[in-house]
Amino acid sequence: MNNEQNKEEVIDLREVWASIVKRKKWFFIAWPITFVVSALIIVCVPRTYTTSTVLAPEMNIPTSGGTLGALASNFGIDLGDRNSTDAIYPSLYPDLMDDNGFVYNLFDIRVKSADGAIDTTLYAYKRYFTQYPWWTVAVAKLKNLLPKTSDEQGTKGVANEAFNPYQLSKNDDAIMGAIRKSIAISVDKKNDVITISTEAQDPLICKTIADSVRQRLQEFITAYRTKKARNDVEYYAKLTADAKVDYERVRQTYGAYADANMDVILQSYKSKTEDLENDMQLKYNTYTSLQAQLQAARAKLRENTPAFTLLKGAAVPVKATGPKRMFFVIGMLFLITFALICFCTKEVLLPKKTKQTDKE
């Protein structure tokens, strides 16, 4: 009895094949139905287009760690940017899409469809012109029948000064989520090359979004890298302007006093003239010194302004990238075939298991 229990159960493939052949009508009925239903389902899903652009920013890496950083980069390890004074490393640029403030700055991007039927902002495009499958539209209509709360109301316009990107309604939060889902930013850790990929239901809009995101990202990087230098320029510009006003005031005072007392030979008048002249010279020296510092700050600003090299421009996609309709239909056919085969196999194996249980 133990030997019989230890025997491996052998599946007779001839019985399995006979069971499948016996129920072959099921397959001939299920295949056309599955094909038609899956085709109808996938046709209702709107087609999407994808494009990408590649950007290489200029990196300010200290020379002390340049050799080690270059060697480490060959193994996928980034050491150079850790030695810099930047708080936002290139590897953190993809995290900008998680910030509502950065995504909000994309709301006003002007997009236009290839056929010219759509010409609006990205916010309005995502809210009013994005197509969805019929079942998603049906669910949305059912939700619209329910009473709406104030949190479900969206903003009527992007140019609303009271709009807070960090306190969103449900509609605006959904739109931000849709924008995040359609934009992907990735950074190669070896060479810090930035790749921006976008997805949209119109090829021209897809390219427009990619170019606009690249431009906004460049502006963000430039603003961050030059923030301290711009503050220095504004600071020295204010000091220089004040010093110039003081110098002009003292110079006019000195000129007026010297002209009024040109023929006076009293020593007291000569002493006051010398005092005014010395004060004017001090004001002038201060003004020229600040002017030199202002020029140096402007040069530093230009030096800190990063340069960007466009390695690959965003092109208008010719073919849609999704959904893969043929793969979906074939996958559904394989799925229904596998389910029917499993059912037929189950019908064959159940009697064997029942007999084995009875023997025990």
Long-range contacts (C-beta under 8 A, 24 or more apart in sequence): 1-360, 4-359, 5-360, 9-352, 9-356, 11-348, 11-349, 12-348, 15-348, 16-344, 16-345, 16-348, 19-344, 19-345, 19-347, 19-348, 20-341, 20-344, 23-340, 23-344, 26-340, 27-337, 27-340, 30-336, 30-337, 30-340, 31-333, 31-336, 31-337, 34-332, 34-333, 34-336, 35-329, 35-332, 35-333, 37-332, 38-328, 38-329, 38-332, 38-333, 39-325, 39-329, 41-328, 42-323, 42-325, 42-328, 42-329, 43-325, 44-133, 44-134, 44-135, 45-133, 45-323, 46-131, 46-132, 46-133, 46-201, 47-201, 47-320, 47-322, 47-323, 48-199, 48-200, 48-201, 48-320, 48-321, 48-322, 48-323, 49-199, 49-200, 49-201, 49-202, 49-203, 49-206, 49-317, 49-319, 49-320, 49-321, 50-197, 50-198, 50-199, 50-206, 50-317, 50-321, 50-322, 51-197, 51-198, 51-203, 51-206, 51-207, 51-210, 51-314, 51-315, 51-316, 51-317, 52-195, 52-196, 52-197, 52-198, 52-210, 52-312, 52-314, 53-195, 53-196, 53-210, 53-211, 53-214, 53-310, 53-312, 53-313, 53-314, 54-193, 54-194, 54-195, 54-196, 54-310, 54-311, 54-312, 55-193, 55-194, 55-195, 55-196, 55-214, 55-217, 55-218, 55-308, 55-309, 55-310, 55-311, 56-191, 56-192, 56-193, 56-194, 56-308, 56-309, 56-311, 57-90, 57-192, 57-194, 57-218, 57-221, 57-306, 57-307, 57-308, 57-309, 58-306, 58-307, 58-308, 58-309, 59-84, 59-90, 59-192, 60-84, 60-86, 60-225, 60-304, 60-306, 73-189, 73-190, 73-191, 74-190, 76-189, 76-190, 77-189, 78-189, 78-190, 78-192, 81-192, 86-224, 86-225, 88-224, 90-187, 90-192, 90-194, 91-187, 91-189, 91-192, 93-185, 93-187, 93-194, 93-217, 93-221, 94-184, 94-185, 94-186, 94-187, 96-185, 96-217, 96-220, 97-180, 97-183, 97-184, 97-185, 98-180, 100-165, 100-166, 100-168, 100-176, 101-165, 101-166, 102-216, 102-220, 103-165, 103-176, 103-179, 103-180, 104-163, 104-165, 104-176, 105-216, 106-179, 106-183, 106-212, 106-213, 106-216, 107-158, 108-158, 108-159, 109-208, 109-209, 109-212, 110-208, 111-202, 111-205, 111-208, 111-209, 112-204, 112-205, 112-208, 113-202, 113-204, 113-205, 114-202, 114-203, 114-204, 114-205, 114-316, 118-202, 118-205, 121-158, 122-179, 122-209, 122-212, 123-158, 123-175, 125-205, 126-175, 126-178, 126-179, 127-154, 127-171, 127-175, 130-178, 130-201, 131-201, 182-209, 183-209, 183-213, 185-213, 185-217, 193-311, 196-314, 198-314, 199-321, 203-316, 203-317, 203-318, 204-316, 206-314, 206-316, 206-317, 207-314, 207-315, 207-316, 207-317, 210-314, 211-313, 211-314, 214-310, 214-314, 218-308, 221-306, 222-305, 222-306, 225-304, 225-305, 225-306, 226-301, 226-304, 226-305, 228-304, 229-297, 229-300, 229-301, 229-303, 229-304, 230-301, 232-297, 232-300, 232-301, 233-294, 233-297, 233-298, 233-301, 235-297, 236-290, 236-293, 236-294, 236-297, 237-294, 239-290, 239-294, 240-287, 240-290, 240-291, 240-293, 240-294, 243-283, 243-286, 243-287, 243-290, 244-287, 246-283, 246-286, 246-287, 247-280, 247-283, 247-284, 247-286, 247-287, 250-276, 250-279, 250-280, 250-283, 251-280, 251-283, 251-284, 254-279, 254-280
